[in-house]
Amino acid sequence: MLLLNALLGCAEADIRLIHEYRTRLISDVVTGKAPYRFLIVADKFQTGYDETLLHTMYVDKMLSGIKAVQTLSRLNRVYPLKTDTFVLDFMNDADTITMVFPSLTL
């Protein structure tokens, strides 16, 4: 929301710079060039993002249906020496999430 509010008053050139910075930041985190090893996002990588190094997810909003599957499936990518994953969910109960997966898979 802060980024959206900041963009409302920006010129097109400024928006392009913000996009370039965000792209570079994500690339640096993914490739290990960044001085930190975690990234906090809000819906940005919920779908269509394939990050094999993603190991841990902290969930702080309700998930249901296909959004639950798409969000939690970000963790299931294979990577050498990656043997497990971890989800710390502050909002959803395990039974509700467990019921969603069989209903949406073949």
Buried (B, 14 or more C-beta within 10 A) or exposed (E): EEEEEEEEEEEEEEEEEBEEEEEEEBEBBBEEEBEEEEBEEEEEBBEEBEBEEBBEBEBEEEBEEEBBBBBBEBBEBEEEEEEEBEBEBEEBEEEEBEEBEEEEEE
